[in-house]
């Protein structure tokens, strides 16, 4: 059975992406995830942001029933916010 494992190369990859997003030292960054998100990806995001000196926090939304005719999992697309203004404000 495959077990997810956090490796330095993946933390570095996430840091590269966050760097392209111009995440700054001390910046508060929301990590938006769903209840069905892969935990390893959420952890990688947090570790990468902490390693960059950012201040991450988590917003976890319930994964909605899929409305698309094909799976959208692991594409980066998400309908979890569902126009929830409080979650968007976070």
PyMOL commands that set and color helices and strands:
alter all, ss='L'
color gray80, all
select helices_A, chain A and resi 8-20+39-51+85-89
alter helices_A, ss='H'
color red, helices_A
select strands_A, chain A and resi 28-34+55-61
alter strands_A, ss='S'
color yellow, strands_A
deselect
rebuild
show_as cartoon
